[in-house]
Amino acid sequence: MAKLKSIVEQLRAEVAEAEKRGMTRYQIAKLAGMRHIVLKRVADGEAIPRIDTAEKILNAIGRSLIIGTN
């Protein structure tokens, strides 16, 4: 579960950074092909996204999901 938590925290940080660069959550959601409410719940920490959903969000803001092993 620790890995999942770090992925979610990273995703939330990336969305916050995209917002600082001027993107809105609505724009990110539209680019990711999802409803705004889904992105809001993920970004606000109210939901844990599936991996494919996290990947869509990150791709929409120009980032990639990389899962490595230690």
Residue pairs with C-beta under 8 A, 6 or more apart in sequence:
3 67
4 48
7 51
7 54
7 65
7 67
8 42
8 45
8 48
8 49
8 54
11 42
11 49
11 54
11 57
11 58
12 42
12 43
12 45
14 57
14 58
14 61
14 63
15 25
15 28
15 39
15 42
15 43
15 57
15 61
16 43
17 61
18 28
18 61
18 62
19 25
23 61
25 36
25 39
25 40
25 43
26 36
28 39
28 57
28 60
28 61
29 35
29 36
29 38
29 39
29 60
30 36
31 60
31 61
32 39
32 56
32 57
32 59
32 60
33 56
34 53
34 56
34 57
38 47
38 49
38 53
39 57
40 46
41 47
42 48
42 49
42 53
42 54
42 57
49 57
51 65
51 67
54 65
55 64
55 65
58 64
58 65
